[in-house]
Amino acid sequence: VIEGNSAESVSKASEKIKIIIDKAYNSRELGYSHFVSLPLAIHPGLVDKLVNFQNKILEIAASDKDGNVECDTDEEEEDQKSTKASGVVVELKAEKDDAHVKVNITSGEHSTKAPLVTELKAKDATKTSYKDSGIEKSIFIKPKAFHLTVLVLKLWNKDRVKAAAEVLQSVSSKVMDALENKTVSIRLKGLDIMKGSLAKAQVLYVPVEEIGDEGRLLRACEVIIAAFVEAGLVTENDVQQKLKLHASVMNARHRRRKKRTKKIDLFDARGVFDLYGSEEWGEYPIREAHLSQRFVYDENGYYHCCASIPFPDEMHVD
């Protein structure tokens, strides 16, 4: 509530507040709270492959480091236990040794494709790439939360979350049209990196290819993005970003540290590439799109779903 001695003073105060909010909203210091996702963790076989991938890499990394094997047999960490969101509370808090303003979330990243390094022999790659590689459990994406990201959002209150949910649901029929009312499936193969190099990687992801190469999935995603942009729910910087569908498997931003710092510790991905650079992860249909809340999980282990729309689940027959 804004109070003042006159309508003019209240109006001026309101404008100043709006400017401050807009500046904070478009600042990189205010992280993303939600995102539009295409869930992949609904496929049990894929989840199993990711668990095996994580366990294998951690086993080798631990063995190279000190001879101790550390495997993830539970698939999920204790802090991933289900949490149902009852509302959205945004807490701005400046923390010591960190210039960033935290909103219980981390900043997103956009990709720049880097070339692969020269192939190494398996034995040599393992010896040189896992020792002091910076690989640990916390930088792996949780298998039960595996997804494709369509769009990242900053929704700091319940009204904006509600507005975003309505936007997603309002484009359901347009998305169906973009998909031509036919099931759309993707192929996941190999690995690639964003930013840096294999020796100093920040994000390791699985490239995505639409089966049939008709561009229907991309068009559907563009319909969703356009609706959120029109609703004013996308930051100025993100409006300019080009969509690159990918499925992250490792992210250095997720690394747990004893002290808070804005510095991102990179990791050496050469050994991982040697083992999984040509991995055939499989082919999977995309069943739905979610408005997902970051760092909050439902009972199935996936990000809390604020809203969703279905994708065609059967082949269209004329």
N, C-alpha and C positions, 0 to 999 in steps of 0.2 A: 504494500500500500504506500503510495506516494502522497504526502500531505504538503500543502503550501499555503501562502497567503493569498494567492490568486490562481486562476486557471492558467495564466501565462507562465507563472513560475513552475507549476506542476508539469506543464507541457515541456518546458525547457529541461527540467530535471529528467523527465522521461526520455527525452532525446539523448541526453548525455549517457544515461544508463544503457540505452540501446546501442550506442556507439561502443561503449566498453564491452558489452556482451558480444557484439559482432567481432570486435578485435580479438577477444579471447577465443571465440568459437573458431576463427580462421587461423589461430596460432597453432603451431606444431607442439607447443607446450601443453595444450589440452588434448589428451589422448582420445582414442575411439572407444566408445562404450558398447556399440552394437555393430552388426554387419549382416548383410544378406548373404546367406550361404546355401550351397547345394550339398546336402548331406551325402557322404559316401560311406559313413560308418554303419549304414543300414544293411550293408552287405557283409555277413559274418565271415565269409571266406577271405575277404580283403582285410578285415580286422585281424584275422589270424596271421596273414602274411606280414602285416605291420608289426605285430607282436614278435614274430620270429626274427624279423629284420632288426628290431631294437635289441632283442636279447643277444643275437649273434654279434652285433657291433660292440655292445657293452662287454660281452664276454671276452672278445679279443682285446679290446682296449684295456680292460682290467688286467688281463693276463700279461700283456706287454709291459704294463706299468709296474706291477709289483707281484705278479703271480697269483693274485687273488681274483676270483671270478665273481662278478656281481651281475646277476640276471634279474630281469623283471618278470617274475612268475605270476604276479597278481594282476598284471596288465594295467592296473590303475593305482595311482598313489593315494595315500590316505587323504590328502587334501582335495581329491577329486570326488569325494563322496557327494551324493546328490544333494543339491540345494535348489529348492523351488523359489523363484523370485516372487515376492509379494509386492514389490514396488521398485522404483529406481531411485536410489539416493546418491547424489553426486557430492563427493567430498573433495574440495580443493585443499591440498596440503603440501607446503614446501618442506622438503626434507633436507637434512644436513648433508653437505657434500654432493648435493644434486640440484642443478639449476632448473630442472624440469618441475612442472606442477603436475602432481599425480591425481588421477581420477579413477583409481582402482583398475586401471587398464594400461596397456602399452601401445605405443605408436605403431601404425601399420607401415608396411614397406611396399615400394613399387620396384619393378624388376628392370634390370639391364642384363641382357644375356651375355655370358662370358664364354670364351672358347674352352674346350677341354684341353688338359695338359697331355703331353706325350704319354702313351701307354707304358706302364711299368710291369715288370714281371711280378706275378702274384706274391712270391716270397719276399722280394725286396720291398714291394709296396707296403706290405703288412709291417715290416720291420721299421721302415722310415716314416710311415704315415700315422701309426697309432700311438707310438711313444710320444708323450707330451703333446698329444693332438688336441687337447682341450675338449674331448668328447666325454660327456657325462649324461646321466639319465635325464636331468632337468631340461636339456635342450631338445629332446625328442618331442614331437607332437603326440599327444595322447591318441592311441589307436581308436578309441571309442568316440573321439571327437573329430575324426578325419573328415575333411570337407574341401569344397572349392569355394573360394570367396568371389562374390560378384561385386560387392560394394561395401565400403566401410563408412560408418556413421558416428556422429557425436550427438547423442540424445541424452541430455543432462537432466531431464525431468519427465514426469509421467505424461504430461501433455504431448511432448515431442515423441515419446514412445508410442502413444496412442495414435498420433498422426501418421507415424511411419507404418504402423500396423495396418491402418486404413488404406494407405497408399499401396502397399503390397497386395492387399486383398482386392483393391479396385482394378488392378491390371490383370487379374486371373484370365479373363476371356481373351485379352490381347496376347498374353503369353501363349495360350493354347493355339491361337491363330498363327503366331510366329513359328510354332512347332508343327504346324499343319496337322494338328490333332493326331500325331504319330509319336510313338515312343522314341526318345532320343537316348543314345548310348555313347559312352566314351571308352577309349582305349588308354590305359596307363602303361607307359613303357619307359624304362631307363631312369636317369636322374640328371638334374642340371642345377646350376647355382644362380643366385641373384647377388650381384655386387661382388667385388673382390676377385679372388682366384680360388682354385681348389685348395691351395695350401693355406689360404686365409679366407675362409668362407663365412658368410653371415647366415644365409638361408639356403637350405638344400631342399629341392622339390622334385616332384614327379611331373613331367610334362604331360599335357592332356591333348588328346586328339579325338575329334568327333568322328564316330564311325559313319562312313558314307560321305563325309566331307561336304555336306550340303549347307553348312553354315547356319542350321536352324537353332542350335543352342546359343550361338553368339547373338543371333537376332533376338532371341527371347531375353537374353541378359540385357541387351541394349534397350529393350522395351522397359524393363524394370528400372534400369538406371535413369532413363529419360523421365520416368514418372517421379522419381525421388528428386531429381534436379528441378523439375517444374514445381514441385512442392516446396522448394527452398530448404531441403534437408541435407544438401551436400555442400561441403565447404568449397570455396573458390578454387583452392589448389586441386582438390579431388575432381572437380568438374573437368579439369584439363587432362586428367590421366587417361591413358588408353587401357582398356581392359585386356588383361592377360590371364586367362584361366590357368590355374596351376594348383597343385596339391602339395603343400609343404609337409616335409617329414622331419626336418630338423631346423631349429631357429635359435641362434645365439642370444637373441633378446630374452629368451626364457630362462637363461642361466641364473641359478640361485647364487646369491653372494651374501657374505656375512655383513658387508657394508654396502649401503646404497650408493650407486654411482651411475652417471649417465653414460659412462664408457661401455662400449659393447665389446666383450671379449670374443674374438673370432675363433674358429676351429679348423683343424686340418682335415679336409674331406677326401684326400687322395686315396686313403685305404678303403673308404666306403665306396668310392667310385670303382675301385678295382674289383670289388665283390659284386656290386649292384648296379654298375653303370649301364648295363644292358638288360636289366631285370624286366621280365614280362610280368607285370602286376595283374593283368587281366582286363576284361571288358565288362562294363557295368552300366545299367540303365540309370538315368537321373529321374528320380521319382517325384521330387518336390523342391520348393524353394522356401527357406525359412528366414524370418527376421530373428536373428540369434543375439543373445546377450552374452558378452564376453565374460569369462571366468565364473560363470554361474551355470550349473549343470542340472539336467533333469535326471530322473531315475535310471534312464538307459545309458547314462554317461555322456550324452551329447549336450551341446550348449542349450541353455534354456530357450525354448521356443516362445517368442512373443506373438507370432502370427505365422501362418504358412499358406501356401497355395499349391495345389497338385499339378503334376505334369501328366501327360497322357501315359497310361500304363499298359495299353494294348496297341498292337499294330493296327493302323487304320485300314479298313477294307472298303473298297468302292462298291 
